[in-house]
Amino acid sequence: MEENDDKTMNYPIITKDYKAGAVILAAGDYPKNEIPLCILNNAEYVCCCDNAAVTYIKNGNIPDVIVGDCDSLPKEFKEKYSDKLKVEVEQEFNDLTKATRFCISKGYKDIVYIGATGKREDHTLGNISLIVWYMQEFGIYPIMVTDYGYFVTAKGLNKFGSFKGQQVSIYNLDCKKINGTGFDWPTYAYQWIWQGTLNQATGNEFELDADGSYLVYRTFDAKDKL
């Protein structure tokens, strides 16, 4: 993301060419879509959450670090990759947060999360909500990429790269106003999660002006291709 002179942010379209500083790979569904796979393969630094390392290595890769309580890793695996393990046994925070703190300690603020959705629905919901907490607690602007699109966290006035027909969902967190331009349907400070879903971009950019924090989801494909 790029910060403008007035402290607003420009959120680019995420493509397979996006170069992440760090990718945190969680143990949800391993990506199949070309875009998250390319981002994962081209990342400067790959941090696996605990058991996600097993799948990552089975796919022919070696992570830079494996972070978590490591209780689900086979003994032989832990012995073989002992030089990659960063074991954190405290249970107040989950492995995604432990991995985030570790990447931040290494100087990474441009963090992309992959494999954080799928499998258990409670983990999916928890992980999506966590990236908002990371923005507020750690001062970073995470990106969570799935096989279908990507979530970003935002606050205040921002511009988002888009294209005609892109499906956009906006989730109000603590806003009393959300004014948007570049959409098929008007935006407002939604009271319920479902109210901000399934809007649609009209061109190559949309803007959101809010008095608080919000979450934005954008699809990779236009509606007629989904």
C-alpha positions in Angstrom: 0.0 0.0 0.0 1.1 3.6 -0.7 0.4 6.5 1.7 -0.7 9.8 0.1 0.3 13.2 1.4 -3.0 13.6 3.2 -2.3 10.2 5.0 -4.9 8.4 2.9 -3.9 5.0 1.5 -3.9 3.6 -2.0 -4.8 -0.1 -2.0 -3.7 -1.8 -5.2 -5.4 -4.6 -7.0 -3.8 -7.9 -5.8 -2.5 -10.0 -8.7 0.0 -12.8 -9.1 2.8 -10.3 -9.5 2.2 -8.8 -6.0 5.5 -9.0 -4.1 5.0 -9.6 -0.4 7.6 -8.8 2.2 6.4 -11.7 4.3 3.8 -14.4 3.8 2.3 -16.2 6.8 1.0 -19.6 5.7 -1.8 -20.9 8.0 -3.1 -24.5 8.2 -6.4 -23.9 6.5 -7.0 -24.8 2.9 -3.7 -24.8 0.9 -4.1 -22.5 -2.1 -5.0 -23.8 -5.5 -5.5 -20.5 -7.3 -2.6 -19.1 -9.3 -2.6 -15.7 -7.5 -2.0 -16.9 -3.9 0.3 -19.6 -5.1 2.5 -17.0 -7.0 2.5 -14.7 -4.0 3.5 -17.5 -1.8 6.3 -18.7 -4.2 7.6 -15.2 -4.7 7.6 -13.9 -1.1 10.7 -12.5 0.4 10.1 -14.4 3.6 7.8 -17.4 4.3 6.6 -18.1 7.9 4.5 -21.2 8.4 2.1 -21.6 11.3 2.9 -24.9 12.9 1.3 -27.7 10.9 1.1 -25.6 7.7 4.8 -26.3 7.3 4.1 -30.0 6.6 1.9 -29.2 3.6 4.2 -26.5 2.4 7.2 -28.8 2.4 5.2 -31.6 0.8 4.6 -29.1 -2.1 8.4 -28.9 -2.6 9.2 -25.8 -0.5 11.2 -25.0 2.6 10.0 -22.2 4.9 12.2 -19.6 6.4 10.7 -20.2 9.9 8.0 -22.4 11.5 6.2 -20.6 14.4 3.7 -22.0 16.9 3.4 -24.4 19.8 4.4 -27.2 17.4 2.3 -29.7 19.3 0.8 -31.1 16.1 4.1 -31.7 14.4 5.4 -35.2 14.2 8.5 -35.9 16.3 10.6 -36.8 13.2 9.6 -33.7 11.4 10.6 -31.5 14.4 13.9 -33.2 14.6 14.6 -32.8 10.9 13.6 -29.1 10.8 14.7 -28.1 14.3 16.7 -25.2 12.9 13.5 -23.7 11.5 11.4 -24.0 14.6 10.4 -21.0 16.8 8.4 -22.7 19.6 5.9 -20.5 21.6 4.0 -22.5 24.1 1.8 -19.8 25.6 -1.9 -20.3 24.8 -3.3 -16.7 25.1 -2.8 -16.1 21.4 -3.1 -18.5 18.4 -0.4 -19.5 16.0 -1.4 -16.8 13.5 -0.8 -14.1 16.0 2.5 -15.7 17.2 3.6 -15.8 13.6 2.6 -12.1 13.1 4.5 -11.0 16.1 7.6 -12.9 14.9 7.5 -11.4 11.4 7.1 -7.9 12.9 10.1 -8.5 15.1 12.1 -9.3 11.9 11.1 -5.9 10.5 8.2 -7.0 8.2 5.1 -4.9 8.0 3.9 -5.8 4.6 2.4 -9.2 5.6 0.2 -11.4 3.4 -1.8 -14.2 5.0 -2.5 -17.3 2.9 -4.3 -20.5 4.0 -6.1 -18.7 6.7 -9.6 -19.7 5.6 -11.3 -23.0 4.9 -11.6 -26.2 7.0 -13.1 -25.1 10.3 -15.5 -22.2 10.0 -14.7 -20.9 13.5 -11.0 -20.6 12.7 -11.9 -18.9 9.4 -14.0 -16.3 11.2 -11.4 -15.8 13.9 -8.6 -15.4 11.5 -10.5 -12.8 9.4 -11.3 -10.8 12.5 -7.7 -11.0 13.7 -6.3 -9.0 10.8 -8.4 -6.1 11.9 -7.0 -6.4 15.4 -3.5 -6.5 13.9 -4.1 -3.2 12.2 -5.3 -1.6 15.5 -2.8 -3.3 17.8 0.3 -3.5 15.7 -0.2 -0.7 13.2 0.1 -2.8 10.1 -2.2 -3.2 7.2 -2.5 -6.9 6.5 -3.8 -8.6 3.4 -5.5 -12.0 3.6 -5.6 -13.8 0.2 -7.9 -16.7 -0.6 -8.6 -18.7 -3.8 -11.3 -16.3 -4.7 -10.3 -12.8 -3.5 -8.7 -10.9 -0.7 -9.5 -9.0 2.5 -7.8 -5.7 3.5 -8.2 -3.6 6.6 -8.7 0.2 6.4 -9.7 3.3 8.3 -10.7 6.8 7.2 -10.5 7.9 3.6 -8.9 5.5 1.1 -8.7 4.7 -2.6 -8.9 1.1 -3.8 -7.8 -0.2 -7.2 -10.6 -2.1 -8.9 -12.2 -2.9 -12.3 -15.7 -2.8 -13.7 -17.7 -5.7 -12.4 -15.5 -6.5 -9.5 -17.5 -7.8 -6.5 -16.8 -5.8 -3.3 -18.0 -6.4 0.2 -17.6 -3.8 3.0 -17.7 -4.7 6.6 -18.3 -1.9 9.1 -16.4 -2.3 12.4 -17.0 0.9 14.3 -18.0 3.6 11.8 -21.0 5.9 12.0 -20.5 6.9 8.4 -19.2 5.1 5.3 -19.4 7.2 2.1 -18.4 5.5 -1.1 -18.0 6.4 -4.7 -17.4 4.0 -7.7 -20.1 1.5 -6.7 -23.3 0.3 -8.3 -25.1 0.7 -5.0 -24.8 3.4 -2.3 -22.7 2.7 0.8 -23.6 3.6 4.4 -22.6 2.7 8.0 -24.0 -0.9 7.9 -25.5 -2.2 11.1 -25.3 -5.9 10.2 -22.5 -7.8 8.5 -24.7 -8.9 5.5 -25.7 -5.4 4.6 -22.3 -4.5 3.1 -21.8 -7.6 1.0 -22.0 -8.0 -2.7 -21.6 -4.5 -4.0 -20.0 -4.0 -7.4 -17.3 -1.6 -8.7 -18.1 0.5 -11.7 -14.6 1.2 -12.9 -10.9 1.0 -12.2 -11.1 2.6 -8.7 -13.4 3.2 -5.8 -13.2 5.4 -2.8 -14.4 4.9 0.8 -14.6 7.7 3.3 -15.4 6.6 6.9 -15.0 7.9 10.4 -13.6 4.6 11.7 -12.3 1.2 10.7 -13.7 -1.3 8.2 -12.8 -4.4 6.3 -13.0 -4.7 2.5 -13.1 -7.8 0.4 -12.5 -7.8 -3.4 -12.8 -10.7 -5.8 -10.2 -11.7 -8.3 -12.7 -12.0 -11.1 -15.6 -9.9 -12.3 -19.2 -11.1 -11.6 -19.7 -12.6 -15.0 -16.7 -14.8 -14.6 -17.4 -16.0 -11.1 
